[in-house]
Amino acid sequence: MAWDQKFEELLREYLPFLDGEEPLAPDTDLRDCGLDSLGAVELLGSLESAYDVRFVDEALSLDTFATPEVLWETVKRLQTAGL
């Protein structure tokens, strides 16, 4: 599932080790690209605002923020669930 441009732009703001020209692959390791715990919290808030969702407790795990694909699927699932 491909994500939208807004998602990628938001995500890239929190990935200081990912070069702007480097493609963001679905399986990119977000921690290897510089996403730390503070960045994850800030990213969570940005995603909640941008997509009008709330990350419920079961979505608040390191696994959710492991790769762009997992994170995007979580956002889409929360939207579908109306959370």
N, CA, C and O atoms as a GROMACS GRO file, in nm:
protein
  332
    1MET      N    1   0.085  -0.118   0.000
    1MET     CA    2   0.000   0.000   0.000
    1MET      C    3   0.090   0.124   0.000
    1MET      O    4   0.175   0.140   0.088
    2ALA      N    5   0.070   0.208  -0.097
    2ALA     CA    6   0.151   0.330  -0.106
    2ALA      C    7   0.088   0.440  -0.020
    2ALA      O    8  -0.034   0.453  -0.014
    3TRP      N    9   0.171   0.515   0.044
    3TRP     CA   10   0.123   0.625   0.127
    3TRP      C   11   0.114   0.752   0.045
    3TRP      O   12   0.162   0.758  -0.068
    4ASP      N   13   0.050   0.854   0.103
    4ASP     CA   14   0.036   0.980   0.031
    4ASP      C   15   0.158   1.069   0.058
    4ASP      O   16   0.239   1.042   0.146
    5GLN      N   17   0.167   1.176  -0.019
    5GLN     CA   18   0.281   1.267  -0.011
    5GLN      C   19   0.291   1.335   0.126
    5GLN      O   20   0.400   1.356   0.178
    6LYS      N   21   0.177   1.369   0.183
    6LYS     CA   22   0.175   1.435   0.314
    6LYS      C   23   0.242   1.346   0.420
    6LYS      O   24   0.319   1.394   0.503
    7PHE      N   25   0.212   1.216   0.417
    7PHE     CA   26   0.270   1.122   0.512
    7PHE      C   27   0.422   1.121   0.498
    7PHE      O   28   0.495   1.128   0.597
    8GLU      N   29   0.469   1.112   0.375
    8GLU     CA   30   0.614   1.106   0.354
    8GLU      C   31   0.681   1.235   0.398
    8GLU      O   32   0.788   1.232   0.459
    9GLU      N   33   0.620   1.348   0.369
    9GLU     CA   34   0.678   1.476   0.410
    9GLU      C   35   0.686   1.486   0.562
    9GLU      O   36   0.788   1.529   0.617
   10LEU      N   37   0.578   1.447   0.631
   10LEU     CA   38   0.580   1.449   0.778
   10LEU      C   39   0.688   1.356   0.832
   10LEU      O   40   0.764   1.394   0.921
   11LEU      N   41   0.693   1.237   0.779
   11LEU     CA   42   0.787   1.137   0.828
   11LEU      C   43   0.931   1.183   0.807
   11LEU      O   44   1.014   1.168   0.897
   12ARG      N   45   0.962   1.236   0.693
   12ARG     CA   46   1.098   1.280   0.663
   12ARG      C   47   1.147   1.389   0.759
   12ARG      O   48   1.267   1.400   0.783
   13GLU      N   49   1.057   1.468   0.814
   13GLU     CA   50   1.096   1.572   0.911
   13GLU      C   51   1.163   1.511   1.035
   13GLU      O   52   1.240   1.579   1.103
   14TYR      N   53   1.133   1.385   1.063
   14TYR     CA   54   1.184   1.320   1.184
   14TYR      C   55   1.294   1.217   1.154
   14TYR      O   56   1.330   1.137   1.241
   15LEU      N   57   1.346   1.220   1.032
   15LEU     CA   58   1.449   1.125   0.991
   15LEU      C   59   1.576   1.199   0.948
   15LEU      O   60   1.604   1.210   0.829
   16PRO      N   61   1.654   1.248   1.045
   16PRO     CA   62   1.770   1.331   1.012
   16PRO      C   63   1.880   1.257   0.936
   16PRO      O   64   1.962   1.322   0.870
   17PHE      N   65   1.885   1.126   0.944
   17PHE     CA   66   1.991   1.051   0.877
   17PHE      C   67   1.951   1.005   0.737
   17PHE      O   68   2.030   0.938   0.670
   18LEU      N   69   1.831   1.039   0.692
   18LEU     CA   70   1.786   1.002   0.558
   18LEU      C   71   1.807   1.121   0.466
   18LEU      O   72   1.745   1.226   0.484
   19ASP      N   73   1.893   1.105   0.368
   19ASP     CA   74   1.920   1.210   0.272
   19ASP      C   75   1.793   1.246   0.197
   19ASP      O   76   1.713   1.159   0.164
   20GLY      N   77   1.774   1.374   0.170
   20GLY     CA   78   1.654   1.421   0.102
   20GLY      C   79   1.630   1.359  -0.034
   20GLY      O   80   1.517   1.352  -0.081
   21GLU      N   81   1.738   1.314  -0.098
   21GLU     CA   82   1.727   1.252  -0.231
   21GLU      C   83   1.708   1.100  -0.222
   21GLU      O   84   1.670   1.036  -0.320
   22GLU      N   85   1.733   1.046  -0.105
   22GLU     CA   86   1.723   0.900  -0.087
   22GLU      C   87   1.577   0.859  -0.080
   22GLU      O   88   1.499   0.919  -0.006
   23PRO      N   89   1.538   0.757  -0.158
   23PRO     CA   90   1.398   0.714  -0.154
   23PRO      C   91   1.363   0.654  -0.018
   23PRO      O   92   1.446   0.594   0.050
   24LEU      N   93   1.238   0.671   0.019
   24LEU     CA   94   1.187   0.614   0.143
   24LEU      C   95   1.114   0.485   0.106
   24LEU      O   96   1.003   0.488   0.055
   25ALA      N   97   1.178   0.373   0.134
   25ALA     CA   98   1.122   0.243   0.100
   25ALA      C   99   1.026   0.197   0.209
   25ALA      O  100   1.039   0.238   0.324
   26PRO      N  101   0.931   0.111   0.174
   26PRO     CA  102   0.837   0.061   0.275
   26PRO      C  103   0.904  -0.005   0.394
   26PRO      O  104   0.854   0.001   0.506
   27ASP      N  105   1.019  -0.069   0.371
   27ASP     CA  106   1.087  -0.142   0.479
   27ASP      C  107   1.206  -0.066   0.538
   27ASP      O  108   1.289  -0.126   0.607
   28THR      N  109   1.216   0.064   0.511
   28THR     CA  110   1.324   0.145   0.570
   28THR      C  111   1.315   0.139   0.722
   28THR      O  112   1.208   0.158   0.779
   29ASP      N  113   1.426   0.112   0.787
   29ASP     CA  114   1.429   0.109   0.933
   29ASP      C  115   1.433   0.253   0.984
   29ASP      O  116   1.532   0.324   0.967
   30LEU      N  117   1.324   0.296   1.045
   30LEU     CA  118   1.311   0.435   1.088
   30LEU      C  119   1.411   0.472   1.196
   30LEU      O  120   1.459   0.585   1.200
   31ARG      N  121   1.443   0.379   1.284
   31ARG     CA  122   1.541   0.409   1.389
   31ARG      C  123   1.680   0.428   1.328
   31ARG      O  124   1.756   0.515   1.372
   32ASP      N  125   1.714   0.348   1.227
   32ASP     CA  126   1.843   0.365   1.160
   32ASP      C  127   1.852   0.501   1.090
   32ASP      O  128   1.961   0.553   1.069
   33CYS      N  129   1.738   0.556   1.054
   33CYS     CA  130   1.734   0.687   0.986
   33CYS      C  131   1.724   0.803   1.084
   33CYS      O  132   1.711   0.918   1.042
   34GLY      N  133   1.730   0.773   1.214
   34GLY     CA  134   1.738   0.878   1.314
   34GLY      C  135   1.612   0.904   1.395
   34GLY      O  136   1.609   0.999   1.474
   35LEU      N  137   1.508   0.823   1.377
   35LEU     CA  138   1.387   0.844   1.457
   35LEU      C  139   1.413   0.794   1.599
   35LEU      O  140   1.429   0.674   1.622
   36ASP      N  141   1.417   0.887   1.693
   36ASP     CA  142   1.438   0.851   1.833
   36ASP      C  143   1.305   0.860   1.908
   36ASP      O  144   1.201   0.889   1.848
   37SER      N  145   1.307   0.836   2.038
   37SER     CA  146   1.183   0.833   2.115
   37SER      C  147   1.112   0.968   2.116
   37SER      O  148   0.990   0.974   2.105
   38LEU      N  149   1.187   1.076   2.131
   38LEU     CA  150   1.126   1.209   2.128
   38LEU      C  151   1.067   1.238   1.991
   38LEU      O  152   0.956   1.290   1.980
   39GLY      N  153   1.139   1.203   1.886
   39GLY     CA  154   1.090   1.221   1.751
   39GLY      C  155   0.964   1.140   1.726
   39GLY      O  156   0.872   1.187   1.659
   40ALA      N  157   0.959   1.018   1.781
   40ALA     CA  158   0.841   0.933   1.763
   40ALA      C  159   0.718   0.997   1.828
   40ALA      O  160   0.609   0.992   1.772
   41VAL      N  161   0.736   1.056   1.945
   41VAL     CA  162   0.625   1.122   2.015
   41VAL      C  163   0.578   1.244   1.934
   41VAL      O  164   0.458   1.265   1.918
   42GLU      N  165   0.673   1.322   1.884
   42GLU     CA  166   0.638   1.438   1.804
   42GLU      C  167   0.571   1.397   1.672
   42GLU      O  168   0.474   1.459   1.629
   43LEU      N  169   0.624   1.292   1.610
   43LEU     CA  170   0.566   1.240   1.486
   43LEU      C  171   0.424   1.191   1.511
   43LEU      O  172   0.334   1.216   1.430
   44LEU      N  173   0.403   1.123   1.622
   44LEU     CA  174   0.270   1.075   1.658
   44LEU      C  175   0.171   1.191   1.663
   44LEU      O  176   0.062   1.182   1.606
   45GLY      N  177   0.208   1.299   1.729
   45GLY     CA  178   0.121   1.417   1.737
   45GLY      C  179   0.094   1.476   1.600
   45GLY      O  180  -0.019   1.516   1.571
   46SER      N  181   0.196   1.483   1.516
   46SER     CA  182   0.178   1.536   1.380
   46SER      C  183   0.084   1.448   1.298
   46SER      O  184  -0.002   1.499   1.226
   47LEU      N  185   0.100   1.318   1.310
   47LEU     CA  186   0.013   1.226   1.236
   47LEU      C  187  -0.131   1.233   1.286
   47LEU      O  188  -0.225   1.230   1.206
   48GLU      N  189  -0.148   1.243   1.418
   48GLU     CA  190  -0.283   1.254   1.472
   48GLU      C  191  -0.352   1.380   1.420
   48GLU      O  192  -0.470   1.376   1.384
   49SER      N  193  -0.280   1.491   1.414
   49SER     CA  194  -0.338   1.615   1.363
   49SER      C  195  -0.366   1.607   1.214
   49SER      O  196  -0.473   1.646   1.168
   50ALA      N  197  -0.270   1.557   1.139
   50ALA     CA  198  -0.282   1.555   0.993
   50ALA      C  199  -0.390   1.460   0.944
   50ALA      O  200  -0.457   1.488   0.844
   51TYR      N  201  -0.409   1.348   1.013
   51TYR     CA  202  -0.502   1.245   0.966
   51TYR      C  203  -0.625   1.230   1.055
   51TYR      O  204  -0.707   1.141   1.033
   52ASP      N  205  -0.638   1.317   1.154
   52ASP     CA  206  -0.754   1.316   1.244
   52ASP      C  207  -0.779   1.178   1.303
   52ASP      O  208  -0.889   1.124   1.297
   53VAL      N  209  -0.673   1.122   1.362
   53VAL     CA  210  -0.680   0.992   1.428
   53VAL      C  211  -0.624   1.005   1.568
   53VAL      O  212  -0.559   1.104   1.601
   54ARG      N  213  -0.649   0.905   1.649
   54ARG     CA  214  -0.588   0.895   1.782
   54ARG      C  215  -0.519   0.761   1.791
   54ARG      O  216  -0.580   0.657   1.765
   55PHE      N  217  -0.392   0.762   1.826
   55PHE     CA  218  -0.319   0.637   1.843
   55PHE      C  219  -0.363   0.574   1.975
   55PHE      O  220  -0.334   0.626   2.082
   56VAL      N  221  -0.432   0.463   1.965
   56VAL     CA  222  -0.478   0.391   2.084
   56VAL      C  223  -0.362   0.312   2.142
   56VAL      O  224  -0.259   0.292   2.077
   57ASP      N  225  -0.379   0.268   2.267
   57ASP     CA  226  -0.270   0.203   2.339
   57ASP      C  227  -0.201   0.092   2.261
   57ASP      O  228  -0.078   0.084   2.260
   58GLU      N  229  -0.277   0.006   2.195
   58GLU     CA  230  -0.214  -0.106   2.124
   58GLU      C  231  -0.132  -0.060   2.003
   58GLU      O  232  -0.049  -0.136   1.953
   59ALA      N  233  -0.154   0.063   1.957
   59ALA     CA  234  -0.076   0.118   1.845
   59ALA      C  235   0.051   0.189   1.893
   59ALA      O  236   0.134   0.229   1.812
   60LEU      N  237   0.064   0.206   2.023
   60LEU     CA  238   0.179   0.276   2.079
   60LEU      C  239   0.289   0.177   2.117
   60LEU      O  240   0.308   0.146   2.235
   61SER      N  241   0.359   0.130   2.017
   61SER     CA  242   0.468   0.036   2.042
   61SER      C  243   0.584   0.068   1.949
   61SER      O  244   0.568   0.139   1.849
   62LEU      N  245   0.700   0.016   1.983
   62LEU     CA  246   0.816   0.035   1.896
   62LEU      C  247   0.792  -0.026   1.759
   62LEU      O  248   0.841   0.025   1.658
   63ASP      N  249   0.717  -0.136   1.755
   63ASP     CA  250   0.689  -0.202   1.627
   63ASP      C  251   0.612  -0.111   1.532
   63ASP      O  252   0.635  -0.113   1.411
   64THR      N  253   0.520  -0.030   1.585
   64THR     CA  254   0.441   0.061   1.502
   64THR      C  255   0.531   0.160   1.429
   64THR      O  256   0.503   0.198   1.316
   65PHE      N  257   0.639   0.201   1.495
   65PHE     CA  258   0.730   0.300   1.439
   65PHE      C  259   0.856   0.237   1.380
   65PHE      O  260   0.959   0.303   1.370
   66ALA      N  261   0.849   0.110   1.342
   66ALA     CA  262   0.966   0.040   1.289
   66ALA      C  263   0.994   0.076   1.144
   66ALA      O  264   1.109   0.101   1.107
   67THR      N  265   0.891   0.080   1.061
   67THR     CA  266   0.907   0.107   0.918
   67THR      C  267   0.794   0.198   0.869
   67THR      O  268   0.689   0.204   0.933
   68PRO      N  269   0.814   0.266   0.758
   68PRO     CA  270   0.706   0.348   0.704
   68PRO      C  271   0.581   0.267   0.671
   68PRO      O  272   0.469   0.313   0.692
   69GLU      N  273   0.600   0.146   0.621
   69GLU     CA  274   0.487   0.062   0.583
   69GLU      C  275   0.399   0.029   0.704
   69GLU      O  276   0.277   0.041   0.697
   70VAL      N  277   0.460  -0.013   0.813
   70VAL     CA  278   0.384  -0.047   0.934
   70VAL      C  279   0.315   0.077   0.990
   70VAL      O  280   0.199   0.070   1.031
   71LEU      N  281   0.385   0.188   0.991
   71LEU     CA  282   0.326   0.311   1.044
   71LEU      C  283   0.209   0.357   0.958
   71LEU      O  284   0.105   0.395   1.011
   72TRP      N  285   0.224   0.354   0.826
   72TRP     CA  286   0.116   0.395   0.736
   72TRP      C  287  -0.005   0.303   0.751
   72TRP      O  288  -0.118   0.350   0.756
   73GLU      N  289   0.018   0.172   0.758
   73GLU     CA  290  -0.093   0.077   0.777
   73GLU      C  291  -0.166   0.105   0.908
   73GLU      O  292  -0.288   0.092   0.914
   74THR      N  293  -0.093   0.143   1.012
   74THR     CA  294  -0.155   0.176   1.140
   74THR      C  295  -0.242   0.301   1.127
   74THR      O  296  -0.355   0.303   1.176
   75VAL      N  297  -0.190   0.404   1.060
   75VAL     CA  298  -0.268   0.527   1.040
   75VAL      C  299  -0.396   0.496   0.962
   75VAL      O  300  -0.504   0.541   1.001
   76LYS      N  301  -0.385   0.418   0.855
   76LYS     CA  302  -0.503   0.385   0.774
   76LYS      C  303  -0.604   0.302   0.855
   76LYS      O  304  -0.724   0.322   0.843
   77ARG      N  305  -0.553   0.210   0.936
   77ARG     CA  306  -0.643   0.127   1.019
   77ARG      C  307  -0.717   0.214   1.121
   77ARG      O  308  -0.836   0.194   1.145
   78LEU      N  309  -0.647   0.309   1.180
   78LEU     CA  310  -0.711   0.398   1.278
   78LEU      C  311  -0.814   0.487   1.210
   78LEU      O  312  -0.919   0.515   1.268
   79GLN      N  313  -0.787   0.531   1.088
   79GLN     CA  314  -0.885   0.611   1.015
   79GLN      C  315  -1.010   0.530   0.986
   79GLN      O  316  -1.122   0.578   1.004
   80THR      N  317  -0.991   0.408   0.941
   80THR     CA  318  -1.103   0.320   0.908
   80THR      C  319  -1.188   0.290   1.032
   80THR      O  320  -1.310   0.281   1.025
   81ALA      N  321  -1.119   0.275   1.146
   81ALA     CA  322  -1.189   0.245   1.271
   81ALA      C  323  -1.255   0.370   1.331
   81ALA      O  324  -1.332   0.360   1.427
   82GLY      N  325  -1.224   0.485   1.275
   82GLY     CA  326  -1.281   0.610   1.327
   82GLY      C  327  -1.221   0.653   1.458
   82GLY      O  328  -1.287   0.719   1.538
   83LEU      N  329  -1.095   0.616   1.481
   83LEU     CA  330  -1.029   0.650   1.608
   83LEU      C  331  -0.952   0.778   1.592
   83LEU      O  332  -0.889   0.824   1.687
   0.00000   0.00000   0.00000
